[in-house]
Amino acid sequence: MPINIAFLMIPGFQLLDMAGPLSVFQTAGEAVAGPQGPAYALHLVSVRGGRLASSAGVEVATRPWRDVHPDVVLVPGGEGPRQAGATPAACAFLHAAQARGARLASVCTGAFVLASAGLLEGRRATTHWRHAADLQRRYPGIKVDSDKIYLRDGQVWTSAGITAGIDLALAMVEEDLGAQVAHQAARDMVVYHRRAGGQSQFSALQDLAPRSERMRRVLGYIGQHLTAPLSIEELATAACLSPRQFMRSFKSETGQTPAKAVERIRAEAARTHVEAGNMTIDAVARVTGFADAERMRRAFVRRYGQPPQALRRAARDALLA
């Protein structure tokens, strides 16, 4: 029997919050189709069915949720779901699904719907960083973590904004159909193979955000040459500046010294490998430009407050939870 996934649609939803996960389940389900069809049966549902408008004005056709018995209920976010929360009928639908053993999930501000239904009380959850403080203020019983791509607490999953729903869906596929199917789905969709759930919503390249194209080019150079020495002279050459001019301009535009920025970008790249568990700690240190595992460990403790092994265990435990 296929796994039934119901997307609980609320007017004003964000299209990509729906389309990203839906495409993951469609792609993975078709890859392992059996005599009864794809591994996933996908349904867009609402209380009465009919057409519902997204925040972009694009409408989708839904069916009444009484016609569906879901194994997974996923709530896409958007300004509509954030403001509306869960109606009494939606609360009843969600609680009934949970009572039958269904997994519940949200993308971005879809977490506000689960929260208003009382389904996140006492749980760890995440949402788009821009709305995390509001979620915590309105629902103080939730342990909101604003810096995670996605979180799983038992049978309840929540993700950060928009594209993070793809990561959440790939993690579900891996649980349902195995890592190979999830990896193939990611390749078919030309996306990174499931960022670890504990990964930060922010990338160093985005957060440093220099004003000039010259300094953005330097950050790109760092990311592409992690195993190089990346001395001040090398980076200054990439910026077409003297070392003194480069040092002054880089600190002014990013707020950090080049050495700190290099360590941060290396640590971010290393953390992805560490949490994915796809190579040894020593190998991760080599491919990300740290001279050895001990130097990488010190960088992790400075930046994340934990050594690589602790982050790897946490990522593994989250998958097994």
Stockholm file with secondary structure:
# STOCKHOLM 1.0

chainA/1-321         MPINIAFLMIPGFQLLDMAGPLSVFQTAGEAVAGPQGPAYALHLVSVRGGRLASSAGVEVATRPWRDVHPDVVLVPGGEGPRQAGATPAACAFLHAAQARGARLASVCTGAFVLASAGLLEGRRATTHWRHAADLQRRYPGIKVDSDKIYLRDGQVWTSAGITAGIDLALAMVEEDLGAQVAHQAARDMVVYHRRAGGQSQFSALQDLAPRSERMRRVLGYIGQHLTAPLSIEELATAACLSPRQFMRSFKSETGQTPAKAVERIRAEAARTHVEAGNMTIDAVARVTGFADAERMRRAFVRRYGQPPQALRRAARDALLA
#=GR chainA/1-321 SS CCEEEEEECCTTBCHHHHHHHHHHHHHHHHHTCBTTBCSEEEEEEESSCEEEEBTTSCEEEEEEGGGCCCSEEEECCSHHHHHHCCCHHHHHHHHHHHHTTCEEEEEGGGHHHHHHTTCSTTSEECCCHHHHHHHHHHCTTSEECTTCSEEEETTEEEECSTTHHHHHHHHHHHHHHCHHHHHHHHHHHTCCSCCCTTSCSSCHHHHHCCSSHHHHHHHHHHHHCTTSCCCHHHHHHHHTSCHHHHHHHHHHHHSSCHHHHHHHHHHHHHHHHHHHTCSCHHHHHHHTTCSSHHHHHHHHHHHHSSCHHHHHHHHHHHHHC
#=GC SS_cons         CCEEEEEECCTTBCHHHHHHHHHHHHHHHHHTCBTTBCSEEEEEEESSCEEEEBTTSCEEEEEEGGGCCCSEEEECCSHHHHHHCCCHHHHHHHHHHHHTTCEEEEEGGGHHHHHHTTCSTTSEECCCHHHHHHHHHHCTTSEECTTCSEEEETTEEEECSTTHHHHHHHHHHHHHHCHHHHHHHHHHHTCCSCCCTTSCSSCHHHHHCCSSHHHHHHHHHHHHCTTSCCCHHHHHHHHTSCHHHHHHHHHHHHSSCHHHHHHHHHHHHHHHHHHHTCSCHHHHHHHTTCSSHHHHHHHHHHHHSSCHHHHHHHHHHHHHC
//
